[in-house]
Amino acid sequence: MKAAARQAPTQVRPRPAPHPTTREGVVDVAMTPMQRAYLLGSLEGQELGGQATFLYVDIAMACDAGRAARLMDTLFARHDIFTATLRPEEAVIRLDPELPIRTCRVHGPDRVEEDGTPRSAQRQDQREQCDQATQSGQAGSRLIAEVRERLMAEARDCHRTGRLYGAEAIPLADGTSRVCLYASMIIADAVSGVVFIGELHSLLRGEPLPAPARYTNAMHQVQTLAAARADGQNPDPDKAYWAQKAPTLPPAPRFRRGARMIDGWQTRGYQKLLSAELVAGLERRCRQDRTSL
């Protein structure tokens, strides 16, 4: 009996099964412990372990704002994670293919609401202000800062409102545009941001895209690894693997033209756009440690 009692904690834990749903095509995926920590930390106004609540980036686009918004919408419709809603009471993420995809808003005279209807005539003065702001670099920078501040305020409350991501394209005087984008860390991370911007760059160049990664497949792999670690069979294989792999990894993509990420990392308590000098210093330290920024 004592031997059986000692062996009980090492038994394989069953992988959480998808929660049953009532409509065809709807899938519930169990949250990982880290995702639950992100959600609880943000809902309670706390940072658990210093994690970020959301990812925020500015993207310089070598095209007008209208095209930038259309390209963003293409990527939003391409990945199933953008159909996600959070169900914290059940600790699951629900993927619903019939959920309306949020679109990238266009800031300026041609901006429309998310339901596709034009803005009312009473807001004509705001349209004129936006048009004037993009005529000079200094005013354009102020406009970008205003959009960034508003989107980050929306991002900080994303787990309460259910708006897990949002984007806005800003037209600039030279014919290019800037896209401001945020996403909940529950549905995206820094790697997701690099992949997303790489796909955006490919769309600008007219290059074919690979098949999109399905979120349900990724979570199945995560849960399989978690079950193996809980069983004690393979407690932490990642460290040895990445220690060997790190020296051969390619550098992070740096696009001279097209879609270019302007480094920005935001948490609830620390909101400061990383300077080029700080990023360069971090990269040097990462190279010394054979890790990746």
VENDANOR-V886889 format. One record per run of one state. SS is the DSSP state (H for helix, E for strand, - for the rest). FROM is the first residue (numbers start at 0). LEN is the number of residues. If there is no record, write none. Layout:
SS,FROM,LEN ; SS,FROM,LEN
This chain:
-,0,1 ; H,1,7 ; -,8,18 ; E,26,4 ; -,30,2 ; H,32,11 ; -,43,10 ; E,53,8 ; -,61,3 ; H,64,14 ; -,78,1 ; H,79,4 ; E,83,4 ; -,87,4 ; E,91,4 ; -,95,9 ; E,104,3 ; -,107,4 ; E,111,1 ; -,112,5 ; E,117,1 ; -,118,2 ; H,120,13 ; -,133,3 ; H,136,20 ; -,156,1 ; H,157,4 ; -,161,3 ; E,164,7 ; -,171,5 ; E,176,8 ; -,184,5 ; H,189,16 ; -,205,9 ; H,214,17 ; -,231,6 ; H,237,11 ; -,248,11 ; E,259,3 ; -,262,3 ; E,265,1 ; -,266,4 ; E,270,1 ; -,271,4 ; H,275,14 ; -,289,4
